[in-house]
Amino acid sequence: MRFVKTVGWMALMGASMAAWASSDTPIDNRLVGVWEGQREPSQTCKYQSHTVTRMPDGKFVITYYADPQHTHKVGEVKGLWWAQDRTLFMQSPGSSGKPDSYRYYMIDKNTVRLENTDIDLTAECQEDNTQIDSRVVMQEE
């Protein structure tokens, strides 16, 4: 995903966006939960991992890390998400223009493939256009 800046959640959350996240928000419950993914290092991209929490009320939090153990946090983004016609939309408060959008394909109930629908030729890592995220499944003791 191409969210890279840190955004203050409540400071930038406008009343119109807060009102939008309601029971009318189209949510695909298969995407609700905590998911993890990572970008493997390459010649043009440095390693990065992330945790995405998508809540059933249409809010999300993405936390980025510089290491696979999630000990070195490098950023966090919060906002609203919704899904429609196999497309996931994510909008951060304070961002202008249209939301980021991804075609998604459920590989199984705990794995999703995301393909960015708008290629950003100015992005630092062009390889971020497709990713696989895995659901964080809590182990029962």
Disulfide bonds with the S-S distance in Angstrom:
Cys45-Cys125 1.86
